């Protein structure tokens, strides 16, 4: 195990709490203490690829990259809890405790700034035994078209031509952060998946393939590669699959899981993150956000998305499916600046009724762009073709083609990539709160950038 992964895995310790109501507290530290790591030796906590990505984009290794001191984690544990997930970027540690009064002990530690409760409930041991490991083979009849049932969602963005130009994601690395990837390891359509690894921040040490199929459907939009049935938008890219969503309840701790997932993705050196998760309300009324918080600076998860961008990662976030609900607006972290927030449209290129709208609280354009989100072709947990609605699927459809476009112009920064996508979009000169800059034409972006590169050579 490499050193930088070993450092990260300390934040994923298994819970030892017994059954019964328990609590998790987010502890904000005054500093990170002396971890023994230094900015001049980043190979101890970042992969070579992560270091290279930053160097290529002129991103400096900073104090924010240094791990939290082990001594601090041990002191937190001595207060009757156990550190379960942490953020080195924001100097936070989530501590699980059997006693709600433990928060008072935590506050008294000299290095603790403040404490906020982020979860309560009964811990459940989650062990899923899978005796049957047989392969799921789709029952759908192949079509004559190369992209099969997914052709419309790729054509809408002019992605076929970009693929035909030779860009299908080879050499690029994508982290998919989601709720679970049920049966991906058993579905024949994923047999060619270039899997780099997995990480489960909700149930450390357990498989990401046993719980929730939302990520399965999301991944299929990107990585499927079976001509005639389904070919995704980045079929030749390599993937990290990361679980951050706890489907049993909705509490702010999931922002901590997501932030840890993003930090992990950064550390292993991914180029792109795509995430189809969003939050605005929680099971505890006092924890619910107001729309005034949609400024990209308030929610922990939104600050994590922006920080990932600062580290040189191209981040795609789903706008949310609250367009016809009481909230209506985009969800967190899609309010973050310098990320690509993706809304949903129908096959007639009209806003999907459910697609969340902008603007942000500080009047920035969101969503940035849109892609097909109504009637998207996906692969379900049984390995069959399924049609689904949601910005959850418009996001990976576009993210995959964004990956292919970046493959064509690796010299660009992540922020330059965002601008390239925006400039190629259907209403770039008149963005609005429903479609943002509109529908990207990724081949148009490719052609225009290629002409510019040719002129400057």
N, C-alpha and C positions, 0 to 999 in steps of 0.2 A: 504494500500500500504506500503510495507516495505521501510525502510529508504534508503537503497542503491539504490533501483529503483527510488525513488523520486529524488535523487541527479542526476541520469542519465537523467531523463526525462526533467530536466531543459534545456538540450541541444537540445531538440526536439520541441522548441516553434514554433507555427504556424506563417507563414509569414503574415505580414500585408501590404505588399507593393501593390500598385495599379498596374493596367495594364500599360504596357509600358516597355521600356528597363530598366533593373535594373542590379546591379552588386553584386558579392560576392567576398569578400577579405578574404584570410587566414591571420590571424594576429598571428605572432610569438611573444610570450611573453618572457620577460627576466626571469620571475619566475612566480609562480602560486599564489603568495600572501598568505594571511592568511585566509584559508577557515574555520578554526575552527575545522577541522578534524586532527587526529593524527594517526601515524602508530601503536600505541599501542592499539587503539580501532577501528580495521578494520571492525567490525560488523556494523558500521554506514554507510559504503559505499560498502561493499562486503558481499555477501551471506555467510551463514555458509558453504555451499558446496564449494564455491570458496576458502575460508580460509582452509578448510580441504584438498582440492586438493593440495594447495601449501605446506601445512605442510607435507603431505605424500611424496612429492618429494623434500623436503628440500628447498623450495623457500621462500624467506623472503618477508614480506610486506615491501614496500619501499616508498620513497617520490613520486616516479612515480605514485603510486596508489592514491595519495591524489587528491581530486577534485580541480578545479580552483576556486579561491575566487569569491564569488558572487559580491563583490565590483568591481572587474575588469570587470565582465560582464556588470554591470550597467554603468560603465564609458564608455565602448565600445558603448553601446546603446545610451548614451548621445551625441555621435558624429554623430548622424543622421542615424544610422543603427540598426540592430537587430541581436544578436547572434542566429545562427540557428543550429550549430553543433560544437562540440568541442572535443579535445583530451587531456585528462589529462596526458597521457603518454608522449606526445610531446609538451605540453604547447602551444597548438594552439586553436584559436577560429575563425570560419568562420562567418563573419558579412555580412548581406545583406543590401545593400544601394541603394537608388533611384538615387544617384548622384555619378558619377565616381570620382569626386574630394574629396569625403569623405575619400579616402585613405590617403590624406595629413593630414587631421585632426587626423586620427588614428595614424599615425606615430609620431605625436607630444606628444602622451601620454607617461608619464615617464616610464611606465612598458612595453611598446611595443618595441620589438627589430627590427622587420621588417614587411612588408606587401606585399603580393603577390595576384594578382587577379586570381581567380580560376573559375569564371563563369560569363557569361553575357547573357541576353535574356529577354524574357517576361515571367513573372510569370503567370501561369494559375491555376485557381482554379480547383482542381481535385476532383469532387464529382460524384461518380458513383452510381446511384440508381438501386438496384436490386430487382425488384418486384417479379421475378420468383426465388424461392428458391428450386425448385424441384431437386431431386437427379439424377445425371448422372450415368446411369448403362451401362456398356460396352456391345456392341453388338457382341463381339467376342465369338466364341465357345470355351469352355474350352478344354484343352488338357488332355491327360491321365497322363502326367508327373506332378510331384508335383510343380515344379517351373514354369510350363507353358511356355510361350513364352520367358521367361528370363533365361531359363536353360543354354544356351551356355555361357552367360557372367559370370555366377557364376562358372560353371564347369572349365572354362579356368584358374581360379585362385585356383582351388581345394577347393572352398568354401562349396560345398555340404557336404564334409566330416567334415569340421569344424562345420557346423550347426548340423550335426548328432552326433557330440561329445557333444552337449548340449549348444553351444555358438551361440546365435542369437541376442545378444546385450542387453539383459535384464539388467536393472540397470544402463546402460550407457546413457549419455546425449550428444546429437549432436546438434550443431548449423549449420543450412544451410543458408549461406549468398548468396543471389541471386537477380534476377531482379523482381521477383513476383511469386506468387503461385496461379495463377488464378484457381478458382473453386475447390481448394483442399477441401474446406469445404462442397462441394456439390457432390463430386465424390465417388461413393460407394466403390471403391477399397481402399480408405483411411478411411473407416469407423472405422477401428481398430487402426488408427494412435494415438499414445500416444503423444498428443500435450501439451507441457508445456506452450507455449505462443508464441506471435508474436511481432514484432517490425518493424515499418516503419520509416526509417530515411530520406527518400526522401520526403514523404508526411506525416508528423507527425500526428498521430491521425486517419489516414485513414487505411482501411483494406489492408492487403497484398494479399487478395484473389481476388482482382478486376482488377489487372493490370499485364499483361505479364505472359505467361505460361511457360517460360524457367525454373523457379524454380519448377513448377509442374512436369515437365519431370525429372528434377534432383532428386527431392524427391522420385519419383516413383522407381528409381533405388535402393533406400535405404529402403523405408518404406512400399512398397506394401506388402500385406499379404493375397492374395487370391489364394489358391492352384488351379492349373489347368490353371489359367490366368497369374498371375505374383506374384512372391514372391521375395522381394528385398533382399539385402545383410545384412541388419540389421533390420529385421522386428519387433523385440521386444524392440528396443531402444526407448528412449524418445527424443522429438525434440523441438527445438526453431526454428522458421522460421523468418528470418530477411531480409528485403528489403533494399539494398544499391545502386542499379543501377537505374539511371534515363534514361529510354529508349528514351527520347525525344531528347537528345543531348549527346555529349561526351566532358566533361570538367574535369579538375583536382579535382573539388569538389567531384567527386565520390570516389576519394581516401580518402577524409575526411569522407564521409558517411561510407566507408568500415572500416576505422580505428575506428570510433565510434561504428560500429556494432561488431567489434572484442572486443573492450573494454566492451561493454555490455555483450557479450557472456562470457567473462572472469568473469565479476561481478556476473553473475547468477550461475556460477560454472560448465559450460559444460566441458566435457572431451575432445571432438573432435570438430573441425571446418572443414567443407568442403565447399569450395567456387569454383564455376565454372565461375569466372569473371576474366578478364585480360585486361590490358591497355598498350598502347605504343604510340598511336597517339590521338590527340585531334582536335576539330573543329577550334581552333586557332593555326595557324602554329607556332607561337613563343613558344608554350607550349609543342610541340612534343619532346619526348625523343630521344636520340641517343643510339645506342647499347652499347656504353661505360658505360652507366648508369646501365647496367645489372650486378651490383656488389653486390646486396642485401643491399646496404647501402645508396643509393641515393634517390630512390622513397619513398615517405611517406608511400605508401601502402605496400611496401616491408619491410620497417622498422617496420611497425605495425605487419606484419605476423611474423617476427622474434621475436618481443617483446612478442607476444602471446605465442610463444614457450618458451621463458624465464619464462613465468608465469606458465608453466607446461601443456599447451594445445597441443594436437597432431593436427597439421594443415595439411590439404590436399588442394593443389592448382592445378588447371588445367594448363597444360603447355601452352595452346593456340593453335589456329588453323591457324597459319600463315606459315606453312611449305611449302606451294606452292604459297605463296605471296611474295611481295618484302621484307618484314621484315624477314621472315623465322624463326627467333629465338623465344625463349620463351618470354612470356610477363610478365609484372609486376602484381602481386607480386611473380610469380613463381621462381624468381631469389633469393628469400630470403634463407638464411641458416637455417638449422634445421627445415625445413618443408618438406613434401613429395610432390614433383612435379610429376604429373602424365601425361604421354603421352598416345597416342592412337595407337592401332594396329588393324589389320584386323582379320577375323576368321582364316586366314592362318598364323597368328602370325608374319606378316610383318608390318612395320611401315605404318600407315595410311598416305596417301600422304599429308594431311593437317596438320598433327601433328607437332607442333613447335619443333625445335631442340635446343640443347645447343652448346657449353658449356656456362657458365656464362662469363662475362667480366674478372673475376679473375680466370678463368679456373677450376671452380668446376664442378662436374658431374651434369648435368641437361638434361633431366628430371631424376628423381631418378629411377622411375619404370614406367611400362606401363600396361594397361588393354584394354579390347575390347572397341574400340571407333568408329568402322565402323559397321553400322547396329545394333545398340543397341536397345533393347526393352525398351520402355518408355510408360508412360500413358500421353495422351494429354489432353487438357482442356475440351474435351467432354467426357472424361472418357474411351476412347477406346485405344486399343493397337496401338502403332505407332512405326516406326523404324526411328532412328535418328543417325546422325554422329556428332562426336565432342569429344574433350578432356573434354567437359562439362559433358559427361556421363561416360567416363572411370574413371573420378575422383571419383564420388560418388559410383560407382560399387566397386572400391577398398577401399574407405574410410569405407564403411559399414563393409567389412570383416576385416579391420584394427580394427574397434570398437569391433568386436566379438573376435578377437585375444587378444586385451587388456583386455576384460572381463575375458578371461581365465587366464591372468597373471597380476592382478591388482597391484602387487608389483613393476612392471616395471615403469620406468620413460618414458616420451614421447620420449626422445632421444634414449633410449634403444629399444623402439618400432620401431623407424625408422631403427635402425641397424638390428633388427630382420627381418623386411620385406626385407631389402636389401640383407641380407645373404641368404634368401630363394629364391632369384630370379635367373632366368635362366642364366644370364651372369655376376654373381657377381664378378668373377675373371677377367673379361675383359669388363668393362663398356665402353659405347661409348656415342656419342653426340646425337644419335637418340633414343635409347631405354634405356639409362642409365644402370642400373643394370639388366634390363630385366623384365621378367614376374614373379611376386611373386607366390609362392606356399604356401598359408597360412596354409594348413594342415601340410606340411613339417615343416614350422616354428613352428607350435604347437607341433608336435612330438619331434622335436629336443630340444625345450625348456623344454618340459615335462620330457625328459630323463635327462637333466641337473639338473632340480629341484629335481628329484628323487634321483640322485647321491649325491646331497648336503644335503639331509634331514637326 
